[in-house]
């Protein structure tokens, strides 16, 4: 396994206001993803068994997601969006109604968190940067990563771009391992097995996900 470490190529002071602790929002905000998934599933007349057959996820996991015992990771949401034939962004942060979005630094919202598959470990939190745009195919997020010693590998459709804002990030893609520092970035196809986490403590990245 190759270990690679890059040096920042840009002045990251420009991004200073994007970093810092992502403060948890009231519990209701964190429940929206599960509620949206259940609502769309029921609208389409699908059962948990149907969704399990389409995604390969255990029925118990799907039930825990819908009842907010587990906060789904973004890769899980992408798989669910395809099974439900629904836009990824709708599940993550709701349906927008604008042709474009300008978000001031004090206007970011839709704070959500993702946990391990059993819901016992907090893995990362994120804020949506463009939830107002209607029919979007990309999701722009500020993500606060934490350490993930269990290394829950993710494989799903789409593409991802990440830019490190603060801290040191460990990115594993296939057999390769990279340590990314502020100013470093990576772009990869999400169909390749990957894992991303803070090396120590917490780290903040900007991530753009394209569901494909």
C-alpha positions as CSV (number, residue, x, y, z in Angstrom):
1,X,0.0,0.0,0.0
2,X,1.5,3.3,-1.0
3,X,1.6,6.3,1.4
4,X,1.6,9.6,-0.3
5,X,1.7,13.1,1.3
6,X,1.3,16.3,-0.6
7,X,2.2,19.9,0.2
8,X,-0.4,22.7,-0.1
9,X,-0.3,24.4,-3.5
10,X,-2.6,27.3,-2.6
11,X,-2.9,29.9,0.2
12,X,-5.6,28.3,2.4
13,X,-6.1,31.5,4.4
14,X,-8.9,32.4,2.0
15,X,-10.9,29.5,3.4
16,X,-10.4,30.4,7.1
17,X,-14.1,31.3,7.6
18,X,-15.2,27.9,6.3
19,X,-13.4,25.9,9.0
20,X,-14.2,25.5,12.7
21,X,-16.6,23.4,14.7
22,X,-19.9,22.4,13.0
23,X,-22.3,23.1,15.8
24,X,-25.1,20.5,16.0
25,X,-28.6,21.8,15.2
26,X,-31.7,20.8,17.1
27,X,-32.5,17.1,16.8
28,X,-35.3,17.7,14.3
29,X,-32.8,18.9,11.7
30,X,-30.9,15.7,12.0
31,X,-34.1,13.6,11.5
32,X,-35.0,15.0,8.1
33,X,-33.0,12.5,5.9
34,X,-34.8,9.5,7.4
35,X,-38.1,11.2,7.2
36,X,-37.6,12.1,3.6
37,X,-36.5,8.6,2.7
38,X,-39.6,7.1,4.3
39,X,-41.9,9.6,2.7
40,X,-40.6,9.0,-0.8
41,X,-40.6,5.2,-0.3
42,X,-44.3,5.3,0.8
43,X,-45.2,7.6,-2.1
44,X,-43.9,5.0,-4.5
45,X,-45.7,2.2,-2.8
46,X,-42.4,0.4,-1.9
47,X,-41.8,-1.7,1.2
48,X,-38.6,-2.0,3.2
49,X,-38.3,-5.5,1.6
50,X,-38.4,-3.9,-1.9
51,X,-35.7,-1.4,-1.0
52,X,-33.6,-4.1,0.6
53,X,-33.7,-6.1,-2.6
54,X,-32.8,-3.1,-4.7
55,X,-29.9,-1.9,-2.5
56,X,-28.6,-5.0,-0.7
57,X,-29.1,-3.2,2.6
58,X,-30.5,-5.2,5.6
59,X,-34.1,-4.4,6.4
60,X,-33.1,-3.7,10.0
61,X,-30.6,-1.0,8.8
62,X,-33.3,0.6,6.5
63,X,-35.7,0.6,9.4
64,X,-33.2,2.2,11.7
65,X,-32.4,4.9,9.1
66,X,-36.1,5.8,8.7
67,X,-36.6,6.0,12.4
68,X,-33.4,8.0,12.9
69,X,-31.6,5.4,15.0
70,X,-28.9,5.5,12.3
71,X,-27.9,8.6,10.5
72,X,-27.0,7.4,6.9
73,X,-23.7,8.1,5.4
74,X,-23.7,10.0,2.1
75,X,-22.8,6.9,0.1
76,X,-25.7,5.1,1.6
77,X,-28.0,8.0,0.7
78,X,-26.8,7.9,-2.9
79,X,-27.7,4.2,-3.2
80,X,-31.1,4.8,-1.7
81,X,-31.7,7.7,-4.1
82,X,-31.1,5.4,-7.0
83,X,-33.4,2.7,-5.6
84,X,-36.1,5.3,-5.0
85,X,-35.5,6.9,-8.4
86,X,-35.2,10.2,-6.6
87,X,-32.6,13.0,-6.8
88,X,-29.8,12.5,-4.3
89,X,-30.1,16.2,-3.2
90,X,-33.7,15.7,-2.2
91,X,-32.8,13.1,0.3
92,X,-29.8,15.0,1.7
93,X,-31.2,18.5,2.0
94,X,-34.6,18.7,0.5
95,X,-36.1,20.0,-2.8
96,X,-34.9,23.5,-3.9
97,X,-36.9,26.0,-5.8
98,X,-34.3,28.4,-7.2
99,X,-32.3,28.5,-10.4
100,X,-29.1,29.4,-8.5
101,X,-27.9,29.8,-4.9
102,X,-25.7,32.3,-3.2
103,X,-25.0,31.3,0.4
104,X,-23.4,33.7,2.9
105,X,-21.1,32.2,5.5
106,X,-23.7,32.9,8.2
107,X,-26.5,31.4,6.2
108,X,-25.4,27.8,5.8
109,X,-28.0,25.3,7.1
110,X,-29.2,21.7,6.9
111,X,-26.6,20.5,9.4
112,X,-26.7,16.7,9.5
113,X,-24.5,13.9,10.8
114,X,-23.6,10.5,9.7
115,X,-23.0,7.5,12.0
116,X,-21.7,4.0,11.8
117,X,-24.1,1.3,10.4
118,X,-25.1,0.5,14.0
119,X,-25.6,4.1,14.9
120,X,-23.1,3.9,17.8
121,X,-20.3,6.0,16.4
122,X,-20.4,9.5,15.0
123,X,-18.3,9.6,11.8
124,X,-18.9,13.1,10.3
125,X,-21.1,16.1,10.2
126,X,-22.0,18.2,7.2
127,X,-23.6,21.4,6.0
128,X,-25.2,21.8,2.6
129,X,-24.1,24.8,0.6
130,X,-26.6,24.8,-2.3
131,X,-29.8,23.2,-1.1
132,X,-32.0,26.0,-2.7
133,X,-31.1,25.0,-6.3
134,X,-33.9,23.0,-8.0
135,X,-33.0,19.9,-10.0
136,X,-29.4,20.0,-9.0
137,X,-27.1,17.0,-9.8
138,X,-24.3,17.9,-7.5
139,X,-24.3,18.4,-3.8
140,X,-21.7,20.9,-2.3
141,X,-21.0,20.3,1.4
142,X,-18.7,21.4,4.2
143,X,-17.9,18.2,6.1
144,X,-16.3,17.9,9.5
145,X,-14.6,14.5,9.6
146,X,-13.7,12.5,12.7
147,X,-11.5,9.5,13.2
148,X,-12.9,6.2,12.0
149,X,-10.8,3.3,13.2
150,X,-13.4,0.8,11.9
151,X,-12.8,2.1,8.4
152,X,-16.2,1.5,6.9
153,X,-15.5,1.3,3.2
154,X,-17.8,3.0,0.8
155,X,-18.6,2.0,-2.8
156,X,-21.4,3.7,-4.8
157,X,-22.2,5.4,-8.0
158,X,-21.1,9.0,-8.9
159,X,-18.0,11.1,-8.5
160,X,-16.5,13.0,-5.6
161,X,-14.2,16.0,-5.2
162,X,-12.7,16.9,-1.8
163,X,-10.6,19.9,-0.8
164,X,-9.0,19.9,2.7
165,X,-9.6,23.1,4.7
166,X,-8.3,22.1,8.1
167,X,-6.6,19.2,9.8
168,X,-5.1,16.1,8.2
169,X,-7.3,13.7,6.2
170,X,-6.6,10.1,5.5
171,X,-8.0,9.0,2.1
172,X,-7.8,5.4,1.1
173,X,-8.7,4.5,-2.5
174,X,-8.3,0.9,-3.5
175,X,-4.8,-0.2,-2.3
176,X,-3.5,3.4,-2.1
177,X,-3.4,5.5,1.1
178,X,-2.9,9.3,1.1
179,X,-2.5,11.9,3.8
180,X,-4.0,15.2,2.7
181,X,-3.2,18.5,4.4
182,X,-4.9,21.9,4.1
183,X,-4.8,22.9,0.4
184,X,-4.6,19.4,-0.9
185,X,-7.5,17.9,-3.0
186,X,-8.6,14.7,-4.6
187,X,-11.1,13.7,-7.3
188,X,-12.2,10.1,-7.7
189,X,-14.9,7.9,-9.1
190,X,-17.1,6.7,-6.2
191,X,-17.4,3.2,-7.7
192,X,-13.8,2.6,-6.5
193,X,-13.7,1.4,-2.9
194,X,-12.8,4.4,-0.7
195,X,-12.6,5.6,2.8
196,X,-12.0,9.1,4.2
197,X,-11.5,10.2,7.8
198,X,-9.6,12.6,10.0
199,X,-6.1,11.2,10.8
200,X,-6.3,12.5,14.4
201,X,-9.1,14.4,16.1
202,X,-11.1,16.3,13.5
203,X,-10.6,17.7,10.0
204,X,-12.7,19.8,7.8
205,X,-13.1,19.4,4.0
206,X,-15.2,20.9,1.3
207,X,-16.8,18.1,-0.7
208,X,-18.7,18.1,-4.0
209,X,-20.6,14.9,-4.8
210,X,-22.1,14.1,-8.2
211,X,-24.5,11.3,-8.2
212,X,-24.0,10.4,-11.9
